[in-house]
Amino acid sequence: MWDISTLIEEFMRFMGMGGYVMPPLLIITIFLWYALTYRFSMVKTASNNPRQLIEDFASQPNKKSKSIMDDAVKQGLETAAHYPDAIRPNLDVLFWDFRIAMNKYKGLITVCLVVAPLLGLLGTVSGMIETFDSLETMTFMSQDGGIAAGISQALITTQFGLSISIPGLLVHSYINRKQTLIEQELDQLIDILSSNPSMGQKHAPVSFTGA
């Protein structure tokens, strides 16, 4: 069984085989999955039924929030209780913060997903250039380069770039679908509370800390 030092040594060897594009690809991986993790935490939801959430929080004002929709319902009930004649305009403004929070890092993720395979392709081109240089100089095998090293670099960088972008793209698409669902639920929540302002009258005011 490998220990930590062996794993680190193998990882560093792998990074070295890929050439100069590997460190940027590693940095992109870190930024990409940090952003994806943040966005995933923002779009998680415990219920797809805004009306049920309203009933739950109206009857249990001190119920703990577990998702962005829970926070939206609590804030919506408070708004309905304090501003029964102007619920929709107030909620449109207040819920805008939730929409901004869900879109945070979206641009960064898109950039990472585009740049990662392009960097992999750059490494592939670099590796093939080294391969052809070796053919020209007849350096078929050497410690520092040669055909084997060039082909290895070309394949490793392509593999690494695709291994970053493909899973990231799948997770990003899933998060976008969840975000669309939550945005629809926010619109439903506004419609329900605007048409039934009395729902907020049974809700005891609670402090809201935001998303």
HUUR-V214071 format. One record per pair of residues at least 24 apart in sequence whose ideal C-beta (glycine too) atoms are under 6 Angstrom apart, sorted by sequence separation. I is the first residue (numbers start at 1). GAP is how many residues later the second one is. D is the distance in Angstrom with one decimal. If there is no record, write none. Layout:
BEGIN
i=[I	I]
gap=[GAP	GAP]
d=[D	D]
END
This chain:
BEGIN
i=[45	42	72	127	128	127	68	124	124	123	124	120	120	120	120	119	117	116	116	117	116	113	113	113	42	42	109	39	38	35	35	35	102	32	31	28	28	95	25	24	21	91	21	21	88	19	87	88	19	87	87	101	76	80	84	98	72	69	76	80	80	81	80	81	81	77	77	78	43	75	19	17	18	25	29	36	40	43	50	21	32	39	43	18	50	17	18	43	50	71	51	58	61	61	68	58	54	58	61]
gap=[24	26	26	26	26	27	30	30	33	34	34	37	38	40	41	42	44	45	48	48	49	52	55	56	59	60	63	66	67	70	73	74	77	80	81	84	88	91	94	95	98	99	101	102	102	104	106	106	107	107	110	110	113	113	113	113	114	116	117	117	119	119	120	120	122	123	126	127	132	133	134	135	135	135	135	135	135	135	135	136	136	136	136	138	138	139	139	139	139	140	141	141	142	143	143	144	145	145	145]
d=[4.9	6.0	5.9	3.4	5.3	3.1	5.7	4.4	5.6	2.6	4.9	4.8	4.9	6.0	2.1	5.7	4.5	5.0	4.1	4.8	4.5	5.2	5.4	5.6	5.6	5.1	5.5	5.9	5.7	3.7	5.0	4.9	5.0	4.0	5.9	5.0	5.2	5.2	5.4	5.8	4.9	4.8	5.6	3.9	5.9	5.7	5.3	4.5	5.9	4.8	5.8	4.8	5.5	4.9	4.1	5.7	5.9	5.9	5.1	5.2	6.0	3.8	2.6	6.0	5.5	4.8	3.9	5.7	5.6	5.2	4.8	5.5	5.9	5.4	5.3	5.2	5.8	4.0	5.1	5.4	5.2	5.0	5.1	4.3	4.7	5.4	5.0	5.9	4.6	5.6	5.9	5.8	5.6	4.2	5.5	5.2	5.9	5.1	5.5]
END
